[in-house]
Amino acid sequence: MPFKKILVCIDFSNITESVVNSSLFLSKTFNCEVCLFHVIEPPIIAIYEDPFLSLDNQEVVLELEEILIEKFKAELEKFKERFDNVGVKANVDVEVGNIVDTILDYAEANNYDLIMLGSHSEGLFEKLILGSITERILNKTKISTLVVKGEAINKIEKLLCGYDFLPNSKLALETAVKIAKITDAELEVLHAEYETWLTHLAGIYEEVYKKKIKLLNDLEKEIKEKEGIKIQAKIEKGKPEKVIIKEIEEFNPDITVLGKRERKELKRLLIGTVALKVVKNSPKSVLIVKRGEN
């Protein structure tokens, strides 16, 4: 199985239903257990830690915190009933803290191998300066993460896998093949060839390009014979994120599977990775596979 334990992050926003229904479908498909998880973010903590609050006021804040925890647990229990009804092992939990750090700490401490969360629009300042919660989790986590975009995942008939011949994309392809084999999905493997830096070396570029075409054809044949799945490998010229988004729009996969290369923090903040750009702009759900988690 590609995944055994899924941490489903619930924020009770307009994407929550899609996230819950997607996790329900995937947990049934892969026979894995699920935790429905919510984080209560400050100002509760900030108020509690204020040294100017009286002891009585601090106790009021603690009581409010407990009330909120119980309230959100009750809401999560309503979602849990859907999993109980189809025999999926599920539990709920609520913690108080910084959203990103709490999710990451909880996932690692409890050995989850997939984090699921939704992506929805935020303000311009949040996107440009702080980055969304989803993006911050993707940048910091060591665990594979599925970002649900738009409609819930209720079938897996088509998969798109970005492939650049590097180790992280090879891991993503291995995961995509496992999913395709379980779901009998059609898998398209896409390599985006961005040749700008080689324009002054046309002869060398053409030689490399032809070699990549052969490698992709050999890869397609090998996987088809070994795994018995429907697979097509193709190469398109252009900036990787634009090529992948265009293919998502045309091929309409249920999930796009990508690896993510680690980069230095400053470069990541200023430029972002191909994977993050695809997550931000894709109309469909994207699975970012991290090294060593599957």
N, C-alpha and C positions, 0 to 999 in steps of 0.2 A: 504494500500500500504506500502511496506517496506521502500520506499524512496519517497520524494516529490520534493526535490531540489538537483540537482547535480552540484558540482563545478568541471569542467573538466579542468585539468591543462595541458596546451599545451607548450611544450618546443621546438617544431620544429625540433626534432631529428628523427632518423629512426623509432621510435616507435609511432610517432604522428598519422599516418594514422590509426593504430590499436586502439589507444585511442579514436580518433574521431568517428570511425565507431562503436566501442563498446558502446560509450555513446549515439550514435544515436539509436542503437538497444534497449538499456535499457530504454531510455527516452520514446520511443514508447511503450515498453512492460509495463512499470509501470506508464505511463501517468504523467510524472513529467517534471518540467521545468529545463533548463540547462543554465549555464554560461560558455562560453569558455574563459579561463583566462590565461594570460601570464604575467610573471614577468621579468622585465629587471633588471638584477643584476649589482652591481658595476663591473667595475671601474668608471662608470658614477658618482656615488655618491662620491666615494673617490676623484676623480678629482675635483668635485665641492666644496668639503669641504677643499681642500688644501688652507691654509692661504697665501701661496706664489703666488697664481694665481692673476693676475690683474683683475680688475672689467670687463674689456673688454673680457678677456679670460673666466671668469665665465659666462658671457652672451652667449658666443659661446657654452659653455658646455650645458647651459640650452636650447639653440636652438636645439642642437644635440639631447638632451633628448626628446624634443617635436617631432622632426622628427622621432625618433625611435618609440615613442609611436604611432604616426599616421601610420607608416609603419606596425607595428605588428597588429594594429587594422584592417587595411585593409586586412591583411592575414587571420585574424580570421573571418572577414566578409565572406570570401570565403567559409570557413567551415560552417558558420552559414546558408548559402543558402541551404545546405543539410537538415537542420532541418526545415527551412521555407517551403521547398517543401513537407514535410510530415506532416505539421501542428503542429510541436513541438515548444512550447514557448522557445525561446533562446535569449540570449544577449551576448555581448562580452565586455571584459574589459582588460586593461593593466595597471599595476602599476610598479613603480620603487622601489627597495629595496632588502633586503636579501630574497632569494627565499623561504626558509622554513618559516620564521616568517611572511612574507607577505601573503603567502598562508593560513597559520593558522589563522592569524588575519582577513583576508577577509572572510574566511569560517565561522568563529564564528560571526563576525559582521553582516553578511547577512543571518544567520540562515540556512546554508546548512546542510543537514543531510547525505550527502555522498560526499567524495572527490574521484575523479578518477585521476589516473596518471599512467604513464608507467614506466617500469623498464628496463634499458638496462645496459650493461657492462660498468664498469669504471676501472680506473687504480688501481693497487695493493695498492698504498699508500692511495688513497681515501677510499678504502674499509676497510683497516686495521686501519687507524688512525682517519679519519673523519667520515666514514660511508657515504653511498650514500644519496642523497637528499631524496629518497624514504624512506629509513630506518629512517632518522631523523624525517621525517614527521610522520611516524608510531609511533615512540617513544614519540612524543610530543603532537600529536593531541588527542582531546577528541571525535572526529567525526569518524564514520565508514569510512573506506578507501578501495577502490577497486584498486588493483595493476594489471594492464594489462600486461601480459607476452606473447610475441610472437604474434600469430595470433589474429585478432579481435574476440570479442564475437559476434557471429551473430545468436546464438541459445542457448537455455538452455534446454537441454534434460536430462542431468545428473548433479547432485549436490553431492559433498562430504562434509560432516560436521565433523570436529574433535570434539570429545566430551570427557570430563574428569570428568563429574558430578559436576563441580564447577560453580559458578554463571556466569562467563563470557562465558563459553561454552554453558550454558543453553540459554543465550541471543543469541548466534550465532545460536543455533538450532532453536529457535523461528523465527529468520530471514530466515533461510534456509527453514523452513516449509512454511512460507509466500510466498517465491519465488517459491517453488515447486508447491504450490497450484495455483498460477497465471499462471505458465508456463506449468503445467501438467508434470513436470520433475520427473524423478526417483531420489529419495534421499537415499544416503547411509550414515549412521551414524557410525563413526569409533572411537573406543576407543583403545588407545595404552597402553598396560600394561607393565610397566617397573619395573621388580621385583627385580633388583639387590640388593637393600637395605634390602630385606626380605629373602635372601637366607638362612640365619641361623634360620629362623622361618618358615620352609616349611609348617608345619601344619596350621599355621595362614594364610599364604599366600594363600594356596589352598582354605581355607574357604572364604576369601575375594574375590578371583577370581571367585568362583562359585556364590557368591552373586552379583557380578557385571554382570555376564552373565544373571542372572535372572532379574536384574534391566533393562538391555538393552532390553531383550525380552519383558518385561512389557511395556517399553517405546515405542518400535516398535508397539506393539498391540494397545496401547492407542492412538498414533498419527494416525495410520491407520484407526481406528474406528471413531475418532473425526474429522479428517481433510479429510479423503477419498483420501489420496495420496499414491503413490507407494513408500514404504520405506523399507529398510533393515538395521538392526543394527548388527554390528559385533565387535568382539574384537580380537586384534592381539598382540602378545608379541614382545617387542622390544623398543628401544629408540623412543619416540613419533615422532620426526622430520623424522627419517628414515622410520618408519612405514607409516607415512602420505605420504611422497614422493613416496615410493614404490607403495602405493595404487593409487596415482595420475597417475603414469605411467601405471598401470594395468587397472584401472577402467576408466581412461580418462574422468574425469568430465569437464564440460564446465567452472564451477567455483568451487573452494574449499572455504568453509566458516569456519572461525576460530574465536574464541574469543581470547583476549590477556590479560593476567594477568599483573598487574602493578608490577614492581620490583624496588628495590633501584637502584639509578643511577649507582653506581660503579659496582654492580653485572651485570646490564644490559649491560654496556659497555664491560666488560670482557668476559661475557658468551653469552649474547643475549638470547632472549626468543625462545621457540619452534616456535611461530608464525613468528618471523623474519627469523629464519633459513629456514622455509618452503617457505616464500616469496622469499628468496634469491636463493633457489635451485629448486623451482618448475618450470616445463616447461609450466604450465598453469596458468591462472589468479587466483588470491587469494583475497578474501574479508575478511578484518579484521573488525569484529564488535566490537564496543566500547560500554561500559555500558551506558545506559540511553539515547542513541541517536535514538533509533527506537521504 
